[in-house]
Amino acid sequence: MIELISEKLAPSGVLRVGLNMSNFLLVNSKDQNGLPDGVSPDIGKKLAKELNLNCKLVQFERPGLLADAVNDNQWDIGNIAYEKERGKTIDFSDPYVNIDANFIFRSKDNFYSNDDINSPGTKIAVVEKSAYDLWLTDNFKNAELIKVKTIDDSHKLFREGRVDVLAGLKPKLMEELQTSEDFKIISNPFTFIKQSIGIKKGNPEILVFLNDFISKLVKEGFIESLLKKHKVQNKLSIPKIY
């Protein structure tokens, strides 16, 4: 079984793991060889070992670039967040970790809920083609989404007052809150980012294998150990496996 999955998923004998380098929670350092290190690279290496394959880490500056390359023969698996729009071109495994996505705003605006923010005239800074941008595009029809290329750009827009609200991953937003007493957070996440393994569409047997693989990692405590190893156990949550 493993041999068949290996041959179908990575016929070259090397598992090419696509990484979203802008996800600072999952790719948060470099190893002794100068290669990306973190939860996401470690998941790729663990899968390669499970399949008796060598592993190559393929770096993408932004998640949209990784997703867009699905049919360009640049990666065999893409460690990227599940999102419905991406699901049109990529099949996703169950998540191996979740990340909260929240809003921060200024005290004067008196937002009390996520629904309050989805109102005409409200400008929200988001990172273009991030999972939460795609979710907001699909679900927030009243507010105006101001899309930028990087996380730093979105924070800059908010600090400069050119938008009313900043959307982002909660751990980074918590850092932003420390910069001003005027900034407030909606504590209830507007969505959860499901960090998953993506593959080309049309390989259901590979997807079944990946879901079993992730379930085993969660149940055996491997995911928990990775979060502690990379010091993100208070910033990421482990999906429930039933």
Summary of the structure (lengths in Angstrom):
residues: 242
radius of gyration: 18.5
end to end distance: 23.9
largest distance: 60.0
contacts: 783
relative contact order: 0.19
helix: 36%
strand: 27%
